[in-house]
């Protein structure tokens, strides 16, 4: 389940099952999102039966959240999620490689990297918008003096996390550049004057 804040562009990626019903999805939403950001004023979702169920509609009506739905023949209505899904797919394909069954363990790394990368729309990372600064990443850590008992496993794991986050950051930057180039490929710079028919 992918959720994106329309303002900050902060995304959360929550592993779930396609068989989860509206109650389980609502529990996941409260467990992963409401505890961090509170109750939303409005929410846009697709036409999945989970989001059209009586339970889901009644729950959010009682919470005072206005529900909006993307149109079935025009899913671009919720374009932010579409873009985020494409980016997440690209990240997971790069990260998962042969360990297909471990994709859910890589979601926290992908989420951290996604939220630390600058958004095209805002020019800032979601972390900067929400918290005022980017959190420290593994590559920001200052080397500490080597203790008398050195653990090679810790060194190896920290290096893996550093490499993983750096790789994700590079992939997001590359993807954003490609998406921007593709989007601007067919755009014409047209200047309008007052009174022109458009």
C-alpha angles and dihedrals in degrees: 000000000000121000126182130186108229093215106042096023088228110159133202123198114202121184112227141152126262087230093061112118128218093273093054092045090050090050090051091048092053093042096049107024114020092052089059104034109015128230114334121235091218138004132199118205140159125259096269111148089240090065094044096050121117091242094054095044094046093045095055094040088057091047090053094244117144111224120213127183131209113236115260096232093042110043089167085085084086093041095153092066091044091055092044091050091052091049092047091049091052092048094048093048089053094045105037098052105153097350095081094156092057097060092113091058090058094052095088090053092047091047093050092049093045093051092046095052118089115256118233090225098051104022088225133086118256088245091057092050096046101035103020094244143042115262118242113272126207091261089056094061116114113230110257125212113276111255120229089254106050120195113211090191092060090046091049094047094048089049090050091051091046092051092044094052093044090050092050091048091052091048093051091049091049093047093048091050092049092047092050092049091048093048092049094043097094100027118120122207102235123178118206126202126205108276096027116134111238 
